[in-house]
Amino acid sequence: MVAAGALTIFIIALRLTKEQQGYYFTFGSLLALQVFFELGLMQVLATFTSHEFANLAWEKNGLIVGDPIALERLKGILGKSSRWFAVASILLIVGLIPAGLIFFGREHSSTTDFVWRLPWILAVLGTAANLFTTPFWAIILGSGDVVTVNHRELIGTIAGTSIALLVLWLHGGLYAIFAVSCGKIVISWVYLIRNKRKLLKVAWLEIFKAHRRSAEAGISWWGEIWPMQWRIAISWVAGYFVFQLFTPVLFQYQGAVVAGQMGMTLNLSNALLITCLSLIAAKAPEFAKLIAGRNWAVLDALFKRVLVQSLFLVTAGAFAAWGFLWFLQDNFEIGARFIPSRYAALLFATVCLQIVISSFAVYLRAHKQEPFMVLSILVAVLQGPATLILGKHFSILGVTLGFFCINLLFTLPSAWLIWMRCRREWHTSFKNRSFE
């Protein structure tokens, strides 16, 4: 995925104008508003599924077998979540298409000669189609089949990127964003239809039963899932104002060219973040199973080992990314498509901090709890206005410096204190409960 991202960056610089580049990456930031419709439910579903799969197993074509009670609970989760994501996909289309047309319409100049309205509409439709597959992949991830989920993500990224690169090379411009979605949609549905047909059949039946069978399914959405989901939802929504606001703000106040520079650099830093975080995110189902079995020593040993590996990888990657960017800007014209390397250094350093913060969150959320909700709100309250004010008055320097300082001085220390407190209280509580 890193190689695909690097190739995409190169082709974007070759085939898009600086202004188109700004639209391209601002499209991506606005499409990230899907978090308001997803509401962090994939992570919640994966966590609850992990606990149920302690007594379940896969058979051919997506058939799940095992303990009848756990199976009924899983069916209840699948049915209700499938119905919600069907509704959420429609709401996303209805909400994002007009919002984007209004936002970009204010910036678009009559002198520019590229098409952006139809690409935006198609990009939203593609995002909605991908959103609808969320509950199925959450179940697969929660079952512990991380390899399949990562394989789908890899193949989907390769397919989508390949189509997008072809579109860019043929001067298709902003239609490339929809092309990325197409690749992921095709790969997702081909896999689900070939390998998880019975899972799809159960979901189809449960969608229409969900409103009648909450009692018999053995899972109480409002009593069990909702207490965690609403906290996760607030955390994820708050995260939008922390991570996705840079490009739209710079687009609004500094223009499409500056927004494109920030978007290109963020694309590089996000690739580093996702790659390194995947090491610990892949262990979330295993964390959940160890928590279900009260294996605290094994849990902590596994967490510390994976955290060290992630930190080593992200540190090495941050230095490599900064060196690569410095080299480009010192020797090639393409370097001007990124923010200056001295500001990018702040961005890459922040990624290293985020790996630690996100690792604490993965560990604690595997307990079917969301203790980071208040912290997420506070960070959003700090970061959102900081991005707006600093981005308006100090452009790229203000945005990157504010992001680094808030993560270093507030988010990281607070996350560590929360992790220490929750780990101590929860594990002690479980131990005491086992002797009652």
Secondary structure, DSSP 8 states (H G I E B T S, - for coil): -HHHHHHHHHHHHHHS-HHHHHHHHHHHHHHGGGHHHHTTHHHHHHHHHHHHGGGEEE-GGG-EEE-HHHHHHHHHHHHHHHHHHHHHHHHHHHHHHHHHHHHHHHH--TT-----HHHHHHHHHHHHHHHHTHHHHHHHHHTT-HHHHHHHHHHHHHHHHHHHHHHHHTT-TTHHHHHHHHHHHHHHHHHHHHH-HHHHHHHHHHHHHTTT-HHHHT--IIIIIHHHHHHHHHHHHHHHHHHSSHHHHHHHHH-HHHHHHHHHHHHHHHHHHHHHHHHHHTTHHHHHHHHHTT-HHHHHHHHHHHHHHHHHHHHHHHHHHHHHHHHHHHH-GGGGGS--HHHHHHHHHHHHHHHHHHHHHHHHHTTT--TTHHHHHHHHHHHHHHHHHHHHHHHHHHHHHHHHHHIIIIIHHHHHHHHHHHHHHHHHHHHHHHT-
